Amino acid sequence: MASLRKIGHKYYARVRWYDDNDQQQEKTAPLNTNLKSDALVRVKKVTKYEHIVKDGEDYSAIFVWEDDDNTETQIVRRTVQDAIDKYLTFKEFRNQRKSTIDRSKVGLKSLTDTLTKNRAVSTLNDDDIEKWFKKSKEKGHKPNTMACNRAKIVSFLNHCYRKEWIKKEIYFPSIDNTQKEIKCVSEDLFRDIQGLDSVDSHFKRAFFLYISTGLRRAEPFNGEIIGNQLRVNRESSKSKSTRYVNLNPQQKEILIEMRERADFLRVKYEYKQKSIEMRYSKEFKKACRELGVEDIHLHHLRNSYIIIRCAITGDIMAVSKEVGHANVTQTQQYADIDPQVVMSWFPSWEKIIMERLKLKESSSTFNVMLNDVNTAKSGKRARSARVNEPALLT
């Protein structure tokens, strides 16, 4: 029988029972009232549907006071789609970005595409994950696409487990071979793109801005110009952190030109901002194809900037913060590229990179010498030598 419980100024119905392992379980149902007289009436309703509250798997009870549109208590079956809808609403309550929620929808659709219609969420199991793998392979999804979808599905399944919509955690193995090859726009390729007569001069200047600042495609339009810096706000930043990008006079001029063009297209032709941004990607892709290059995109201009910055500074932490990476692990991939390879891609930076490498080598040599001196002073080396001496024969 459900009992009455008051938490703060509100009343709740408390349902207790023992599971198969003799462990006491408990669930509370909100009665949505601060009046004890109403609460006593409503707790009787909860007692009537106590078995549904306890079960909480395929079916759930929606009481009259929980939905203004209901005139009586309803018993509904919670399908996978119902659970997804509630999960996405929860993400909206947390003020997650629309782009993040949209990506979750794509990942979760890859799950519902493998299930039968109106499947109860409580019946999800490991077999469904195997079916998802098979379906993704049949559709020709690449490992990185599968890994991205998997992350969204795992987050959803964890939410279902916490809400007790599923009784046990579902094993979802990770996706192998997801390491991306770091691609960039070499100095020669960029020079060839800038030399094409078919590319409008405005887009050539925009490409220069991207490769010389490391900005993401949307950031020139979403950021705020403050003096000689572009402030990329955390609300529009992929890493959800604010950063400042220094601009020289030429870069600032290009940035203002791009924003004025976007304003003109929005006002005169009612273009959407997304379409305006995508045009730069399309123009860059068109230029690459004209040169016979198929696997390079606008984002690879940013990669070029990060690779160069890592090579000339050797400071991964500073570069990670500068380009707005969520963590230094992302930056490490760019820093791991052999400096000799970087210099072959960007010969204009060879002298600076070589000077940095010489300085690093000199610093390392000095540290080794300093360590030897400190070791000798402390007598550690002598003691170590004595320990390793062979025992005298007697």
Sequence and secondary structure as in RCSB ss.txt:
>XXXX:A:sequence
MASLRKIGHKYYARVRWYDDNDQQQEKTAPLNTNLKSDALVRVKKVTKYEHIVKDGEDYSAIFVWEDDDNTETQI
VRRTVQDAIDKYLTFKEFRNQRKSTIDRSKVGLKSLTDTLTKNRAVSTLNDDDIEKWFKKSKEKGHKPNTMACNR
AKIVSFLNHCYRKEWIKKEIYFPSIDNTQKEIKCVSEDLFRDIQGLDSVDSHFKRAFFLYISTGLRRAEPFNGEI
IGNQLRVNRESSKSKSTRYVNLNPQQKEILIEMRERADFLRVKYEYKQKSIEMRYSKEFKKACRELGVEDIHLHH
LRNSYIIIRCAITGDIMAVSKEVGHANVTQTQQYADIDPQVVMSWFPSWEKIIMERLKLKESSSTFNVMLNDVNT
AKSGKRARSARVNEPALLT
>XXXX:A:secstr
  EEEEETTEEEEEEEEE TTS EEEEEEE   S HHHHHHHHHHHHHTHHHHHH SSEEEE GGG TT SS EE
EE BHHHHHHHHHHHHHHTT  HHHHHHHHHHHHHHHTTS TT BGGG  HHHHHHHHHHHHHTT  HHHHHHHH
HHHHHHHHHHHHTTSSSS       SS         HHHHHHHHT TTS HHHHHHHHHHHHH   TTHHHHSEE
ETTEEEE TTT TTS  EEEE  HHHHHHHHHHHHHHHHHHHHH   HHHHHHHHHHHHHHHHHHTT  S  THH
HHHHHHHHHHHHH  HHHHHHHHT SSHHHHHHHHTS HHHHHHH GGGHHHHHHHHHHHHHHHHHHHHHHHHHH
HHHTHHHHHHHHHS     
